[in-house]
Amino acid sequence: MYYVYVLQSSIDGRQYVGCTNNLKTRLNLHNSGRVESTRNRQPLKLIHYEAFIDRHDAFTREQWLKTGWGRNQLRTMLRSYQKSLGG
């Protein structure tokens, strides 16, 4: 199983989109500072994930979510969550 995930930084509120085949381990790597792109943005909270059977499908979805259209879709999908945070 492959996962596309969205993390949110407690430091700056920014989101990070990634893909992995082991979500729990990857989240631990992010929060322990061993992922360079999120090293200075800890702690990170998992706010969304999607599961895929096919690796190619997961990585295609990850790349799409990193586009402007994909970010707009995430914003729409997570609207209630963001409102609960006051944003």
C-alpha positions as CSV (number, residue, x, y, z in Angstrom):
1,M,0.0,0.0,0.0
2,Y,1.2,3.5,-0.8
3,Y,0.1,6.7,0.9
4,V,0.0,10.3,-0.2
5,Y,-0.1,12.4,2.9
6,V,-0.4,16.0,4.0
7,L,1.4,17.3,7.1
8,Q,0.9,20.7,8.7
9,S,3.6,22.5,10.6
10,S,2.8,23.8,14.1
11,I,5.5,26.5,13.6
12,D,4.3,28.3,10.4
13,G,1.0,26.5,9.6
14,R,2.4,25.6,6.1
15,Q,1.5,22.2,4.6
16,Y,3.8,19.5,3.2
17,V,2.7,16.9,0.7
18,G,4.6,13.6,0.4
19,C,4.3,10.0,-0.6
20,T,5.5,6.8,1.2
21,N,4.8,3.1,1.6
22,N,5.1,3.3,5.4
23,L,3.1,6.2,6.8
24,K,3.9,5.8,10.4
25,T,7.7,5.5,9.9
26,R,7.7,8.5,7.5
27,L,5.8,10.7,10.0
28,N,8.4,9.7,12.7
29,L,11.2,10.6,10.3
30,H,9.6,14.0,9.6
31,N,9.1,14.8,13.3
32,S,12.6,13.6,14.3
33,G,14.2,16.1,12.0
34,R,15.6,13.5,9.5
35,V,13.7,14.9,6.5
36,E,15.5,18.0,5.3
37,S,12.5,19.7,3.7
38,T,10.6,19.8,7.0
39,R,13.5,19.8,9.5
40,N,12.9,23.4,10.7
41,R,9.1,23.1,10.7
42,Q,8.5,20.6,13.5
43,P,6.3,19.5,15.0
44,L,4.2,18.3,12.1
45,K,0.7,17.0,12.3
46,L,-0.8,14.5,9.8
47,I,-4.0,16.2,8.6
48,H,-4.9,14.1,5.5
49,Y,-3.8,10.9,3.7
50,E,-5.0,8.8,0.8
51,A,-4.1,5.1,0.2
52,F,-3.3,3.6,-3.1
53,I,-2.5,0.0,-4.2
54,D,-0.4,1.1,-7.1
55,R,2.9,3.0,-6.5
56,H,2.6,5.0,-9.8
57,D,-1.0,6.1,-9.0
58,A,0.2,7.4,-5.6
59,F,3.2,9.3,-7.0
60,T,1.0,10.8,-9.7
61,R,-1.5,12.0,-7.1
62,E,1.3,13.5,-5.0
63,Q,2.6,15.5,-8.0
64,W,-0.9,16.7,-8.8
65,L,-1.5,17.9,-5.2
66,K,1.6,19.9,-5.5
67,T,0.2,22.0,-8.4
68,G,-2.0,25.0,-8.0
69,W,-5.1,23.1,-8.8
70,G,-4.2,20.3,-6.4
71,R,-3.5,22.8,-3.6
72,N,-6.9,24.4,-4.3
73,Q,-8.5,21.0,-4.0
74,L,-6.8,20.3,-0.7
75,R,-8.0,23.7,0.6
76,T,-11.6,22.8,-0.4
77,M,-11.4,19.3,1.0
78,L,-9.9,20.5,4.3
79,R,-12.1,23.6,4.7
80,S,-13.8,22.4,7.9
81,Y,-10.5,21.4,9.5
82,Q,-9.0,24.8,8.7
83,K,-12.0,26.6,10.1
84,S,-11.7,24.7,13.3
85,L,-8.1,26.2,13.6
86,G,-9.4,29.7,13.0
87,G,-7.9,30.0,9.5
